[in-house]
Amino acid sequence: EDIFLLPHSSGTSGLPKSVMLTHFNMSSNVMQFLEPGGTNHQLATSEYQDTYVCLLPFFHTYGITILMNT
């Protein structure tokens, strides 16, 4: 329930506003990205490591949640 991140959104209409994202929100999104079909994933070893191309900026919520936290 603790607040993890307060990104600011201008939205599509109206004034800018803050969005409260909790630790649970962030960790759930990362787990959904890492394990979309369950818990069958390869652990990082000295021979194997996941690599991500980070095309989204880290100031965007999607870039922070999925790319930087993963």
C-alpha positions as CSV (number, residue, x, y, z in Angstrom):
1,E,0.0,0.0,0.0
2,D,3.0,2.3,0.3
3,I,3.5,4.8,-2.6
4,F,6.5,3.8,-4.8
5,L,6.2,6.4,-7.6
6,L,4.3,9.6,-8.3
7,P,4.5,10.2,-12.0
8,H,2.8,13.3,-13.3
9,S,0.4,13.1,-16.2
10,S,-1.0,15.8,-18.4
11,G,-3.6,13.4,-19.7
12,T,-5.5,14.2,-22.8
13,S,-7.6,16.9,-21.3
14,G,-7.5,19.1,-18.2
15,L,-4.8,20.0,-15.8
16,P,-1.7,17.9,-15.0
17,K,-2.2,15.4,-12.2
18,S,-0.2,13.0,-10.2
19,V,-0.8,9.2,-10.3
20,M,0.0,7.2,-7.2
21,L,1.6,3.9,-8.0
22,T,2.3,1.5,-5.1
23,H,5.0,-1.1,-4.6
24,F,2.4,-3.8,-5.4
25,N,1.4,-2.1,-8.7
26,M,5.0,-1.9,-9.9
27,S,6.1,-5.4,-8.8
28,S,2.9,-6.9,-10.4
29,N,3.6,-5.2,-13.7
30,V,7.2,-6.4,-13.7
31,M,6.1,-10.0,-12.9
32,Q,3.5,-9.9,-15.7
33,F,6.2,-8.8,-18.1
34,L,8.8,-11.4,-17.0
35,E,6.3,-14.3,-16.7
36,P,3.4,-13.8,-19.0
37,G,2.4,-17.4,-19.1
38,G,3.4,-18.6,-15.7
39,T,6.6,-19.3,-13.8
40,N,8.6,-21.0,-16.6
41,H,11.5,-18.6,-17.0
42,Q,15.2,-18.9,-17.5
43,L,17.3,-17.6,-14.5
44,A,20.3,-15.4,-15.3
45,T,23.6,-17.2,-15.2
46,S,27.1,-16.4,-16.2
47,E,26.3,-17.9,-19.7
48,Y,22.7,-16.5,-20.1
49,Q,21.3,-13.1,-19.4
50,D,18.1,-11.4,-20.8
51,T,18.8,-8.4,-22.9
52,Y,16.2,-5.6,-23.5
53,V,16.3,-2.9,-26.1
54,C,15.0,0.2,-24.2
55,L,13.2,2.3,-26.8
56,L,10.8,4.0,-24.4
57,P,12.1,7.0,-22.4
58,F,12.5,6.4,-18.6
59,F,10.5,9.5,-17.8
60,H,7.4,7.8,-19.2
61,T,5.5,5.5,-16.8
62,Y,5.7,2.5,-19.2
63,G,9.5,3.0,-19.6
64,I,9.9,3.2,-15.8
65,T,7.7,0.3,-15.0
66,I,8.6,-2.3,-17.6
67,L,12.1,-1.4,-18.8
68,M,13.9,0.2,-15.9
69,N,12.4,-1.9,-13.1
70,T,12.8,-5.2,-15.0
